[in-house]
């Protein structure tokens, strides 16, 4: 990824994407309106200081309208559906951990790689496993499974997604069926909340 696309400050465009302001994001994208930060013309291809794209910020915040708009735009690879942050976290990882099922569906339909791995060796499946809402977690794990996620993928601590599921919750049926050979789960690799 070229340095010219990395900002040293968060722009209002990034704030708009992260807060779900689809009108501002559309204005920048369609009218090629830009802001100048330190002499840089900010575009939808720019990343914030953590390396997060507009798509990562919108997916993390659960902003379906912004994600839906952005996946239809011709984004460069570093800002697209598989564009990682500095830590390797992809939009699919953020959406999976956040429990944003509709966004997970949009990203998978837009060819997001469910087997991407972040700096900690984690996939979107590891991130989904951290969701405390059993029903949401299971639906997202099923979506990842259907997209080709690998339930046996292990992170840097040799833990698979099933190992990360909270002790007070039952193991995901999506993982159990995939482990039994009835399918495979995607390998999304987002960082746990607070480890970015």
Contact map, one row per residue, 1 for C-alpha under 8 A:
1110100000000000000000000000000000000000000000000000000000000000000000000000010000000000000000000000000000000000000000000000000000000000000000000000000000000000000000000000000000000000000000000000
1111110000000000000000000000000000000000000000000000000000000000000000000000000000000000000000000000000000000000000000000000000000000000000000000000000000000000000000000000000000000000000000000000
1111110000000000000000000000000000000000000000000000000000000000000000000000000000000000000000000000000000000000000000000000000000000000000000000000000000000000000000000000000000000000000000000000
0111111000000000000000000000000000000000000000000000000000000000000000000000000000000000000000000000000000000000000000000000000000000000000000000000000000000000000000000000000000000000000000000000
1111111000000000000000000000000000000000000011100000000000000000000000000000000000000000000000000000000000000000000000000000000000000000000000000000000000000000000000000000000000000000000000000000
0111111100000000000000000000000000000000000001111010000000000000000000000000000000000000000000000000000000000000000000000000000000000000000000000000000000000000000000000000000000000000000000000000
0001111111000000000000000000000000000000000001111000000000000000000000000000000000000000000000000000000000000000000000000000000000000000000000000000000000000000000000000000000000000000000000000000
0000011111000000000000000000000000000000000000011000000000000000000000000000000000000000000000000000000000000000000000000000000000000000000000000000000000000000000000000000000000000000000000000000
0000001111100000000000000000000000001000000000011000000000000000000000000000000000000000000000000000000000000000000000000000000000000000000000000000000000000000000000000000000000000000000000000000
0000001111110110000000000000000000000000000000011000000000000000000000000000000000000000000000000000000000000000000000000000000000000000000000000000000000000000000000000000000000000000000000000000
0000000011111110000000000000000000101000010000010000000000000000000000000000000000000000000000000000000000000000000000000000000000000000000000000000000000000000000000000000000000000000000000000000
0000000001111111000000000000000000000000000000000000000000000000000000000000000000000000000000000000000000000000000000000000000000000000000000000000000000000000000000000000000000000000000000000000
0000000000111111100000011001000000000000010100000000010000000000000000000000000000000000000000000000000000000000000000000000000000000000000000000000000000000000000000000000000000000000000000000000
0000000001111111110000000000000000000000000000010000110010000000000000000000000000000000000000000000000000000000000000000000000000000000000000000000000000000000000000000000000000000000000000000000
0000000001111111111000000000000000000000000000000000000000000000000000000000000000000000000000000000000000000000000000000000000000000000000000000000000000000000000000000000000000000000000000000000
0000000000011111111111011000000000000000000000000000000000000000000000000000000000000000000000000000000000000000000000000000000000000000000000000000000000000000000000000000000000000000000000000000
0000000000001111111111001000000000000000000000000000011011000010010000000000000000000000000000000000000000000000000000000000000000000000000000000000000000000000000000000000000000000000000000000000
0000000000000111111110000000000000000000000000000000010011011010000000000000000000000000000000000000000000000000000000000000000000000000000000000000000000000000000000000000000000000000000000000000
0000000000000011111110000000000000000000000000000000000001001010000000000000000000000000000000000000000000000000000000000000000000000000000000000000000000000000000000000000000000000000000000000000
0000000000000001111111000000000000000000000000000000000001001010110000000000000000000000000000000000000000000000000000000000000000000000000000000000000000000000000000000000000000000000000000000000
0000000000000001111111111000000000000000000000000000000000000000010000000000000000000000000000000000000000000000000000000000000000000000000000000000000000000000000000000000000000000000000000000000
0000000000000001100111111100000000000000000000000000000000000000110010000000000000000000000000000000000000000000000000000000000000000000000000000000000000000000000000000000000000000000000000000000
0000000000000000000011111110000000000000000000000000000000000000000000000000000000000000000000000000000000000000000000000000000000000000000000000000000000000000000000000000000000000000000000000000
0000000000001001000011111111000000000000000000000000000000000000000000000000000000000000000000000000000000000000000000000000000000000000000000000000000000000000000000000000000000000000000000000000
0000000000001001100011111111100000000000000000000000000000000000010000000000000000000000000000000000000000000000000000000000000000000000000000000000000000000000000000000000000000000000000000000000
0000000000000000000001111111111000000000000000000000000000000000000010000000000000000000000000000000000000000000000000000000000000000000000000000000000000000000000000000000000000000000000000000000
0000000000000000000000111111111110000000000000000000000000000000000000000000000000000000000000000000000000000000000000000000000000000000000000000000000000000000000000000000000000000000000000000000
0000000000001000000000011111111111000000001100000000000000000000000000000000000000000000000000000000000000000000000000000000000000000000000000000000000000000000000000000000000000000000000000000000
0000000000000000000000001111111110000000001100000000000000000000000000000000000000000000000000000000000000000000000000000000000000000000000000000000000000000000000000000000000000000000000000000000
0000000000000000000000000111111110000000000000000000000000000000000000000000000000000000000000000000000000000000000000000000000000000000000000000000000000000000000000000000000000000000000000000000
0000000000000000000000000111111110000000000000000000000000000000000000000000000000000000000000000000000000000000000000000000000000000000000000000000000000000000000000000000000000000000000000000000
0000000000000000000000000011111111000000001000000000000000000000000000000000000000000000000000000000000000000000000000000000000000000000000000000000000000000000000000000000000000000000000000000000
0000000000000000000000000011111111100000001000000000000000000000000000000000000000000000000000000000000000000000000000000000000000000000000000000000000000000000000000000000000000000000000000000000
0000000000000000000000000001000111110000111000000000000000000000000000000000000000000000000000000000000000000000000000000000000000000000000000000000000000000000000000000000000000000000000000000000
0000000000100000000000000000000011111001110000000000000000000000000000000000000000000000000000000000000000000000000000000000000000000000000000000000000000000000000000000000000000000000000000000000
0000000000000000000000000000000001111111110000000000000000000000000000000000000000000000000000000000000000000000000000000000000000000000000000000000000000000000000000000000000000000000000000000000
0000000010100000000000000000000000111111110000000000000000000000000000000000000000000000000000000000000000000000000000000000000000000000000000000000000000000000000000000000000000000000000000000000
0000000000000000000000000000000000011111000000000000000000000000000000000000000000000000000000000000000000000000000000000000000000000000000000000000000000000000000000000000000000000000000000000000
0000000000000000000000000000000000011111100000000000000000000000000000000000000000000000000000000000000000000000000000000000000000000000000000000000000000000000000000000000000000000000000000000000
0000000000000000000000000000000000111111110000000000000000000000000000000000000000000000000000000000000000000000000000000000000000000000000000000000000000000000000000000000000000000000000000000000
0000000000000000000000000000000001111011111000000000000000000000000000000000000000000000000000000000000000000000000000000000000000000000000000000000000000000000000000000000000000000000000000000000
0000000000101000000000000000000001111001111111000000000000000000000000000000000000000000000000000000000000000000000000000000000000000000000000000000000000000000000000000000000000000000000000000000
0000000000000000000000000001100111000000111111000000000000000000000000000000000000000000000000000000000000000000000000000000000000000000000000000000000000000000000000000000000000000000000000000000
0000000000001000000000000001100000000000011111000000010000000000000000000010001000000000000000000000000000000000000000000000000000000000000000000000000000000000000000000000000000000000000000000000
0000100000000000000000000000000000000000011111100000100000000000000000000011011000000000000000000000000000000000000000000000000000000000000000000000000000000000000000000000000000000000000000000000
0000111000000000000000000000000000000000011111110000110000000000000000000000001000000000000000000000000000000000000000000000000000000000000000000000000000000000000000000000000000000000000000000000
0000111000000000000000000000000000000000000011111111110000000000000000000000001000000000000000000000000000000000000000000000000000000000000000000000000000000000000000000000000000000000000000000000
0000011111100100000000000000000000000000000001111111100000000000000000000000000000000000000000000000000000000000000000000000000000000000000000000000000000000000000000000000000000000000000000000000
0000011111000000000000000000000000000000000000111111000000000000000000000000000000000000000000000000000000000000000000000000000000000000000000000000000000000000000000000000000000000000000000000000
0000000000000000000000000000000000000000000000111111000000000000000000000000000000001100000000000000000000000000000000000000000000000000000000000000000000000000000000000000000000000000000000000000
0000010000000000000000000000000000000000000000111111100000000000000000000000000000011100000000000000000000000000000000000000000000000000000000000000000000000000000000000000000000000000000000000000
0000000000000000000000000000000000000000000000111111111110000000000000000000001000011100000000000000000000000000000000000000000000000000000000000000000000000000000000000000000000000000000000000000
0000000000000100000000000000000000000000000011110011111110000000000000000000011100101000000000000000000000000000000000000000000000000000000000000000000000000000000000000000000000000000000000000000
0000000000001100110000000000000000000000000101100001111111000000000001000000001000000000000000000000000000000000000000000000000000000000000000000000000000000000000000000000000000000000000000000000
0000000000000000100000000000000000000000000000000001111111100000011001100000001110000000001000000000000000000000000000000000000000000000000000000000000000000000000000000000000000000000000000000000
0000000000000000000000000000000000000000000000000001111111110000000000000000000000000000011001000000000000000000000000000000000000000000000000000000000000000000000000000000000000000000000000000000
0000000000000100110000000000000000000000000000000001111111111000000000000000000000000000001000000000000000000000000000000000000000000000000000000000000000000000000000000000000000000000000000000000
0000000000000000111100000000000000000000000000000000011111111111011000000000000000000000000000000000000000000000000000000000000000000000000000000000000000000000000000000000000000000000000000000000
0000000000000000000000000000000000000000000000000000001111111111001000000000000000000000001101100001001000000000000000000000000000000000000000000000000000000000000000000000000000000000000000000000
0000000000000000010000000000000000000000000000000000000111111110000000000000000000000000001001100100000000000000000000000000000000000000000000000000000000000000000000000000000000000000000000000000
0000000000000000011100000000000000000000000000000000000011111110000000000000000000000000000000000100000000000000000000000000000000000000000000000000000000000000000000000000000000000000000000000000
0000000000000000000000000000000000000000000000000000000001111111000000000000000000000000000000100101001000000000000000000000000000000000000000000000000000000000000000000000000000000000000000000000
0000000000000000111100000000000000000000000000000000000001111111111000000000000000000000000000000000001000000000000000000000000000000000000000000000000000000000000000000000000000000000000000000000
0000000000000000000000000000000000000000000000000000000001100111111100000000000000000000000000000000011000000000000000000000000000000000000000000000000000000000000000000000000000000000000000000000
0000000000000000000101000000000000000000000000000000000000000011111110000000000000000000000000000000000000000000000000000000000000000000000000000000000000000000000000000000000000000000000000000000
0000000000000000100111001000000000000000000000000000001001000011111111000000000000000000000000000000000000000000000000000000000000000000000000000000000000000000000000000000000000000000000000000000
0000000000000000000000000000000000000000000000000000001001100011111111100000000000000000000000000000001001000000000000000000000000000000000000000000000000000000000000000000000000000000000000000000
0000000000000000000000000000000000000000000000000000000000000001111111110000000000000000000000000000000001000000000000000000000000000000000000000000000000000000000000000000000000000000000000000000
0000000000000000000001000100000000000000000000000000000000000000111111111000000000000000000000000000000000000000000000000000000000000000000000000000000000000000000000000000000000000000000000000000
0000000000000000000000000000000000000000000000000000011000000000011111111010000000000000000000000000000000000000000000000000000000000000000000000000000000000000000000000000000000000000000000000000
0000000000000000000000000000000000000000000000000000001000000000001111111110000110000000000000000000000000100100000000000000000000000000000000000000000000000000000000000000000000000000000000000000
0000000000000000000000000000000000000000000000000000000000000000000111111100000000000000000000000000000000000000000000000000000000000000000000000000000000000000000000000000000000000000000000000000
0000000000000000000000000000000000000000000000000000000000000000000011111110000000000000000000000000000000000000000000000000000000000000000000000000000000000000000000000000000000000000000000000000
0000000000000000000000000000000000000000000000000000000000000000000000111111000000000000000000000000000000000000000000000000000000000000000000000000000000000000000000000000000000000000000000000000
0000000000000000000000000000000000000000000110000000000000000000000001101111101100000000000000000000000000000000000000000000000000000000000000000000000000000000000000000000000000000000000000000000
0000000000000000000000000000000000000000000010000000000000000000000000000111111100000000000000000000000000000000000000000000000000000000000000000000000000000000000000000000000000000000000000000000
0000000000000000000000000000000000000000000000000000000000000000000000000011111111100000000000000000000000000000000000000000000000000000000000000000000000000000000000000000000000000000000000000000
1000000000000000000000000000000000000000000010000000100000000000000000000001111101110000000000000000000000000000000000000000000000000000000000000000000000000000000000000000000000000000000000000000
0000000000000000000000000000000000000000000111100001111000000000000000000011111111110000000000000000000000000000000000000000000000000000000000000000000000000000000000000000000000000000000000000000
0000000000000000000000000000000000000000000000000000101000000000000000100011111111100000000000000000000000000000000000000000000000000000000000000000000000000000000000000000000000000000000000000000
0000000000000000000000000000000000000000000000000000001000000000000000100000101111100000011100000000000000100111000000000000000000000000000000000000000000000000000000000000000000000000000000000000
0000000000000000000000000000000000000000000000000000000000000000000000000000111111110000011100000000000000000001100100000000000000000000000000000000000000000000000000000000000000000000000000000000
0000000000000000000000000000000000000000000000000000100000000000000000000000111111111000011000000000000000000000000000000000000000000000000000000000000000000000000000000000000000000000000000000000
0000000000000000000000000000000000000000000000000011000000000000000000000000011001111111111000000000000000000000000001000000000000000000000000000000000000000000000000000000000000000000000000000000
0000000000000000000000000000000000000000000000000111100000000000000000000000000000111111110000000000000000000000000000000000000000000000000000000000000000000000000000000000000000000000000000000000
0000000000000000000000000000000000000000000000000111000000000000000000000000000000011111100000000000000000000000000000000000000000000000000000000000000000000000000000000000000000000000000000000000
0000000000000000000000000000000000000000000000000000000000000000000000000000000000011111100000000000000000000000000001100000000000000000000000000000000000000000000000000000000000000000000000100001
0000000000000000000000000000000000000000000000000000000000000000000000000000000000011111110000000000000000000000000011100000000000000000000000000000000000000000000000000000000000000000000011000000
0000000000000000000000000000000000000000000000000000000000000000000000000000000000011111111011000000000000000000000011100000000000000000000000000000000000000000000000000000000000000000000011100000
0000000000000000000000000000000000000000000000000000000100000000000000000000000011111001111111000000000000000000000101000000000000000000000000000000000000000000000000000000000000000000000111000000
0000000000000000000000000000000000000000000000000000001110110000000000000000000011110000111111100000000000100000000000000000000000000000000000000000000000000000000000000000000000000000000000000000
0000000000000000000000000000000000000000000000000000000000100000000000000000000011000000011111110000001100110001110000000001000000000000000000000000000000000000000000000000000000000000000101000000
0000000000000000000000000000000000000000000000000000000000000000000000000000000000000000111111111000000000000000000000000011101100000000000000000000000000000000000000000000000000000000000111100000
0000000000000000000000000000000000000000000000000000000100110000000000000000000000000000111111111100000000000000000000000001001000000000000000000000000000000000000000000000000000000000000001100000
0000000000000000000000000000000000000000000000000000000000110100000000000000000000000000001111111111101100000000000000000000000000000000000000000000000000000000000000000000000000000000000000000000
0000000000000000000000000000000000000000000000000000000000000000000000000000000000000000000111111111100100000000000000000001101100000000000100000000000000000000000000000000000000000000000000000000
0000000000000000000000000000000000000000000000000000000000000000000000000000000000000000000011111111000000000000000000000001001111100000000000000000000000000000000000000000000000000000000001010000
0000000000000000000000000000000000000000000000000000000000011100000000000000000000000000000001111111000000000000000000000000000100100000000000000000000000000000000000000000000000000000000000000000
0000000000000000000000000000000000000000000000000000000000000000000000000000000000000000000000111111100000000000000000000000000100100001100100000000000000000000000000000000000000000000000000000000
0000000000000000000000000000000000000000000000000000000000100100000000000000000000000000000000111111111100000000000000000000000000000000000000000000000000000000000000000000000000000000000000000000
0000000000000000000000000000000000000000000000000000000000000000000000000000000000000000000000110011111110000000000000000000000000000001001100000000000000000000000000000000000000000000000000000000
0000000000000000000000000000000000000000000000000000000000000001000000000000000000000000000000000001111111000000000000000000000000000000000000000000000000000000000000000000000000000000000000000000
0000000000000000000000000000000000000000000000000000000000100111001000000000000000000000000100100001111111100000000000000000000000000000000000000000000000000000000000000000000000000000000000000000
0000000000000000000000000000000000000000000000000000000000000000000000000000000000000000000100110001111111110000000000000000000000000000000100100000000000000000000000000000000000000000000000000000
0000000000000000000000000000000000000000000000000000000000000000000000000000000000000000000000000000111111111000000000000000000000000000000000100000000000000000000000000000000000000000000000000000
0000000000000000000000000000000000000000000000000000000000000000001100000000000000000000000000000000011111111100000000000000000000000000000000000000000000000000000000000000000000000000000000000000
0000000000000000000000000000000000000000000000000000000000000000000000100000000010000000001100000000001111111111000000000000000000000000000000000000000000000000000000000000000000000000000000000000
0000000000000000000000000000000000000000000000000000000000000000000000000000000000000000000100000000000111111111110000000000000000000000000000000010000000000000000000000000000000000000000000000000
0000000000000000000000000000000000000000000000000000000000000000000000000000000000000000000000000000000011111111000000000000000000000000000000000000000000000000000000000000000000000000000000000000
0000000000000000000000000000000000000000000000000000000000000000000000100000000010000000000000000000000001111111000000000000000000000000000000000000000000000000000000000000000000000000000000000000
0000000000000000000000000000000000000000000000000000000000000000000000000000000010000000000000000000000000111111100000000000000000000000000000000000000000000000000000000000000000000000000000000000
0000000000000000000000000000000000000000000000000000000000000000000000000000000011000000000100000000000000111111110000000000000000000000000000000000000000000000000000000000000000000000000000000000
0000000000000000000000000000000000000000000000000000000000000000000000000000000001000000000100000000000000010011111100000000000000000000000000000000000000000000000000000000000000000000011100000000
0000000000000000000000000000000000000000000000000000000000000000000000000000000000000000000100000000000000010001111100000011100000000000000000010011100000000000000000000000000000000000011110000000
0000000000000000000000000000000000000000000000000000000000000000000000000000000000000000000000000000000000000000111110000011000000000000000000000001110000000000000000000000000000000000011110000000
0000000000000000000000000000000000000000000000000000000000000000000000000000000001000000010000000000000000000000111111000011000000000000000000000000000000000000000000000000000000000000001110000000
0000000000000000000000000000000000000000000000000000000000000000000000000000000000000001100000000000000000000000001111111111000000000000000000000000000000000000000000000000000000000000001111000000
0000000000000000000000000000000000000000000000000000000000000000000000000000000000010011110000000000000000000000000111111110000000000000000000000000000000000000000000000000000000000000000011100000
0000000000000000000000000000000000000000000000000000000000000000000000000000000000000011100000000000000000000000000011111100000000000000000000000000000000000000000000000000000000000000000000000000
0000000000000000000000000000000000000000000000000000000000000000000000000000000000000000000000000000000000000000000011111100000000000000000000000000000000110000000000000000000000000000000000100000
0000000000000000000000000000000000000000000000000000000000000000000000000000000000000000000000000000000000000000000011111110000000000000000000000000000001110000000000000000000000000000000010000000
0000000000000000000000000000000000000000000000000000000000000000000000000000000000000000000000000000000000000000000011111111111000000000000000000000000001110000000000000000000000000000001111100000
0000000000000000000000000000000000000000000000000000000000000000000000000000000000000000000010000000000000000000011111001111111000000000000000000000000010100000000000000000000000000000011111000000
0000000000000000000000000000000000000000000000000000000000000000000000000000000000000000000111011000000000000000011110000111111100000000000000010000000000000000000000000000000000000000011111000000
0000000000000000000000000000000000000000000000000000000000000000000000000000000000000000000010010000000000000000010000000111111110000000000010010000101000000000100000000000000000000000111110000000
0000000000000000000000000000000000000000000000000000000000000000000000000000000000000000000000000000000000000000000000000111111111000000000000000000000000000001110100000000000000000000001111000000
0000000000000000000000000000000000000000000000000000000000000000000000000000000000000000000011011000000000000000000000000111111111100000000000000000000000000000100000000000000000000000000111110000
0000000000000000000000000000000000000000000000000000000000000000000000000000000000000000000010011110000000000000000000000001111111100000100110000000000000000000100000000000000000000000000000000000
0000000000000000000000000000000000000000000000000000000000000000000000000000000000000000000000001000000000000000000000000000111111100000100010000000000000000000110111000000000000000000000000000000
0000000000000000000000000000000000000000000000000000000000000000000000000000000000000000000000001000000000000000000000000000011111110000100000000000000000000000000111000000000000000000000000010000
0000000000000000000000000000000000000000000000000000000000000000000000000000000000000000000000001110000000000000000000000000001111111101100000000000000000000000000010000000000000000000000000000000
0000000000000000000000000000000000000000000000000000000000000000000000000000000000000000000000000000000000000000000000000000000001111100100000000000000000000000000001001000000000000000000000000000
0000000000000000000000000000000000000000000000000000000000000000000000000000000000000000000000000000000000000000000000000000000000111111100000000000000000000000000000000000000000000000000000000000
0000000000000000000000000000000000000000000000000000000000000000000000000000000000000000000000000000000000000000000000000000000000111111110000000000000000000000000000001101000000000000000000000000
0000000000000000000000000000000000000000000000000000000000000000000000000000000000000000000000000000000000000000000000000000000000001111111000000000000000000000000000000000000000000000000000000000
0000000000000000000000000000000000000000000000000000000000000000000000000000000000000000000000000010100000000000000000000000000000101111111100000000000000000000000000000000000000000000000000000000
0000000000000000000000000000000000000000000000000000000000000000000000000000000000000000000000000010000000000000000000000000000111111111111110000000000000000000000000000001000000000000000000000000
0000000000000000000000000000000000000000000000000000000000000000000000000000000000000000000000000000000000000000000000000000000000000111111111000000000000000000000000000001110000000000000000000000
0000000000000000000000000000000000000000000000000000000000000000000000000000000000000000000000000000100000000000000000000000000000000011111111100000000000000000000000000000010000000000000000000000
0000000000000000000000000000000000000000000000000000000000000000000000000000000000000000000000010010100100000000000000000000000100000001111111110000000000000000000000000000000000000000000000000000
0000000000000000000000000000000000000000000000000000000000000000000000000000000000000000000000000000000000000000000000000000100110000000111111111000000000000000000000000001011000000000100000000000
0000000000000000000000000000000000000000000000000000000000000000000000000000000000000000000000000000000000000000000000000000000000000000011111111100000000000000000000000000011000000000100000000000
0000000000000000000000000000000000000000000000000000000000000000000000000000000000000000000000000000000110000000000000000000000000000000001111111110000000000000000000000000000000000000000000000000
0000000000000000000000000000000000000000000000000000000000000000000000000000000000000000000000000000000000000000010000000001100000000000000111111111100000000000000000000000000000000000111100000000
0000000000000000000000000000000000000000000000000000000000000000000000000000000000000000000000000000000000000000000000000000000000000000000011111111111000000000000000000000011001000011110000000000
0000000000000000000000000000000000000000000000000000000000000000000000000000000000000000000000000000000000000000000000000000000000000000000001111111100000000000000000000000000000000011110000000000
0000000000000000000000000000000000000000000000000000000000000000000000000000000000000000000000000000000000010000010000000000000000000000000000111111100000000000000000000000000000000000110000000000
0000000000000000000000000000000000000000000000000000000000000000000000000000000000000000000000000000000000000000011000000000000000000000000000011111110000000000000000000000000000000011111000000000
0000000000000000000000000000000000000000000000000000000000000000000000000000000000000000000000000000000000000000011000000000100000000000000000011111111000000000000000000000000000000001111100000000
0000000000000000000000000000000000000000000000000000000000000000000000000000000000000000000000000000000000000000001000000000000000000000000000001001111110000000000000000000000000000001111000000000
0000000000000000000000000000000000000000000000000000000000000000000000000000000000000000000000000000000000000000000000000000100000000000000000001000111110000001110000000000001001100001111000000000
0000000000000000000000000000000000000000000000000000000000000000000000000000000000000000000000000000000000000000000000000000000000000000000000000000011111000001100000000000000000100000000000000000
0000000000000000000000000000000000000000000000000000000000000000000000000000000000000000000000000000000000000000000000000010000000000000000000000000011111100011100000000000000000000000001000000000
0000000000000000000000000000000000000000000000000000000000000000000000000000000000000000000000000000000000000000000000001100000000000000000000000000000111111111100000000000000000000000000000000000
0000000000000000000000000000000000000000000000000000000000000000000000000000000000000000000000000000000000000000000000011110000000000000000000000000000011111111000000000000000000000000000000000000
0000000000000000000000000000000000000000000000000000000000000000000000000000000000000000000000000000000000000000000000011100000000000000000000000000000001111110000000000000000000000000000000000000
0000000000000000000000000000000000000000000000000000000000000000000000000000000000000000000000000000000000000000000000000000000000000000000000000000000001111110000000000000000000000000000000000000
0000000000000000000000000000000000000000000000000000000000000000000000000000000000000000000000000000000000000000000000000000000000000000000000000000000001111111000000000000000000000000000000000000
0000000000000000000000000000000000000000000000000000000000000000000000000000000000000000000000000000000000000000000000000000000000000000000000000000000011111111111100000000000000000000000000000000
0000000000000000000000000000000000000000000000000000000000000000000000000000000000000000000000000000000000000000000000000000010000000000000000000000001111100111111100000000000000000000000000000000
0000000000000000000000000000000000000000000000000000000000000000000000000000000000000000000000000000000000000000000000000000111110000000000000000000001111000011111110000000000000000000000000000000
0000000000000000000000000000000000000000000000000000000000000000000000000000000000000000000000000000000000000000000000000000010010000000000000000000001000000011111110000011001000000000000000000000
0000000000000000000000000000000000000000000000000000000000000000000000000000000000000000000000000000000000000000000000000000000000000000000000000000000000000011111110000000000000000000000000000000
0000000000000000000000000000000000000000000000000000000000000000000000000000000000000000000000000000000000000000000000000000010011000000000000000000000000000011111111000000000000000000000000000000
0000000000000000000000000000000000000000000000000000000000000000000000000000000000000000000000000000000000000000000000000000000011100000000000000000000000000000111111101111000000000000000000000000
0000000000000000000000000000000000000000000000000000000000000000000000000000000000000000000000000000000000000000000000000000000011010000000000000000000000000000000111111000000000000000000000000000
0000000000000000000000000000000000000000000000000000000000000000000000000000000000000000000000000000000000000000000000000000000000000000000000000000000000000000000011111100000000000000000000000000
0000000000000000000000000000000000000000000000000000000000000000000000000000000000000000000000000000000000000000000000000000000000000000000000000000000000000000000001111100000000000000000000000000
0000000000000000000000000000000000000000000000000000000000000000000000000000000000000000000000000000000000000000000000000000000000010100000000000000000000000000000011111110000000000000000000000000
0000000000000000000000000000000000000000000000000000000000000000000000000000000000000000000000000000000000000000000000000000000000000100000000000000000000000000000010111111000000000000000000000000
0000000000000000000000000000000000000000000000000000000000000000000000000000000000000000000000000000000000000000000000000000000000000000000000000000000000000000010010001111101100000000000000000000
0000000000000000000000000000000000000000000000000000000000000000000000000000000000000000000000000000000000000000000000000000000000000100110010000000000000000000010010000111111100000000000000000000
0000000000000000000000000000000000000000000000000000000000000000000000000000000000000000000000000000000000000000000000000000000000000000010000000000000000000000000000000011111110000000000000000000
0000000000000000000000000000000000000000000000000000000000000000000000000000000000000000000000000000000000000000000000000000000000000000011011001000000000000000000000000001111111000000100000000000
0000000000000000000000000000000000000000000000000000000000000000000000000000000000000000000000000000000000000000000000000000000000000000000011001000001000000000010000000011111111100000100000000000
0000000000000000000000000000000000000000000000000000000000000000000000000000000000000000000000000000000000000000000000000000000000000000000000000000000000000000000000000011111111110000000000000000
0000000000000000000000000000000000000000000000000000000000000000000000000000000000000000000000000000000000000000000000000000000000000000000000000000000000000000000000000000111111111110000000000000
0000000000000000000000000000000000000000000000000000000000000000000000000000000000000000000000000000000000000000000000000000000000000000000000001000001000000000000000000000011111111111100000000000
0000000000000000000000000000000000000000000000000000000000000000000000000000000000000000000000000000000000000000000000000000000000000000000000000000001100000000000000000000001111111111000000000000
0000000000000000000000000000000000000000000000000000000000000000000000000000000000000000000000000000000000000000000000000000000000000000000000000000000000000000000000000000000111111110000000000000
0000000000000000000000000000000000000000000000000000000000000000000000000000000000000000000000000000000000000000000000000000000000000000000000000000000000000000000000000000000011111111000000000000
0000000000000000000000000000000000000000000000000000000000000000000000000000000000000000000000000000000000000000000000000000000000000000000000000000000000000000000000000000000011111111000000000000
0000000000000000000000000000000000000000000000000000000000000000000000000000000000000000000000000000000000000000000000000000000000000000000000001101000000000000000000000000000011111111100000000000
0000000000000000000000000000000000000000000000000000000000000000000000000000000000000000000000000000000000000000000000000000000000000000000000001101111000000000000000000000000001101111110000000000
0000000000000000000000000000000000000000000000000000000000000000000000000000000000000000000000000000000000000000000000000000100000000000000011011111111000000000000000000000011001000011111000000000
0000000000000000000000000000000000000000000000000000000000000000000000000000000000000000000000000000000000000000111000000011100000000000000000011111111000000000000000000000000000000001111100000000
0000000000000000000000000000000000000000000000000000000000000000000000000000000000000000000000000000000000000000111110000111110000000000000000010001111010000000000000000000000000000000111110000000
0000000000000000000000000000000000000000000000000000000000000000000000000000000000000000010110000000000000000000111110000111111000000000000000010000100000000000000000000000000000000000011111000000
0000000000000000000000000000000000000000000000000000000000000000000000000000000000000001110010000000000000000000011111001111111000000000000000000000000000000000000000000000000000000000001111100000
0000000000000000000000000000000000000000000000000000000000000000000000000000000000000001110111001000000000000000000011000111011000000000000000000000000000000000000000000000000000000000000111110000
0000000000000000000000000000000000000000000000000000000000000000000000000000000000000010100011000000000000000000000001010100001000000000000000000000000000000000000000000000000000000000000011111011
0000000000000000000000000000000000000000000000000000000000000000000000000000000000000000000000001000000000000000000000000000001001000000000000000000000000000000000000000000000000000000000001111111
0000000000000000000000000000000000000000000000000000000000000000000000000000000000000000000000000000000000000000000000000000000000000000000000000000000000000000000000000000000000000000000000111111
0000000000000000000000000000000000000000000000000000000000000000000000000000000000000000000000000000000000000000000000000000000000000000000000000000000000000000000000000000000000000000000000011111
0000000000000000000000000000000000000000000000000000000000000000000000000000000000000000000000000000000000000000000000000000000000000000000000000000000000000000000000000000000000000000000000111111
0000000000000000000000000000000000000000000000000000000000000000000000000000000000000010000000000000000000000000000000000000000000000000000000000000000000000000000000000000000000000000000000111111
